[in-house]
Amino acid sequence: MLVAFARFPAPLTYYRAKDLSDNSNKRSLRQQHDESYLSEIRHIWQDSKYRYGARKVWQQRKADGIHVARCTVERLMTQYEL
């Protein structure tokens, strides 16, 4: 019986996910920052002709005056397979 009810997500879960995808300012602060960091990380990574790893990307951002934790750069590069 329990399996029959677990087929579809709860309605509130669906509408919450839909609302978050439509309104980016309702997302968590971490998700908002990750979006802005990711575009810069991709730009640096592509400028290096896909050679830089997380440490060099982090150092380049730091040299540009944008301070982000190294573990954040590593997490985003791993998550988006850069």
Disulfide bonds with the S-S distance in Angstrom:
none
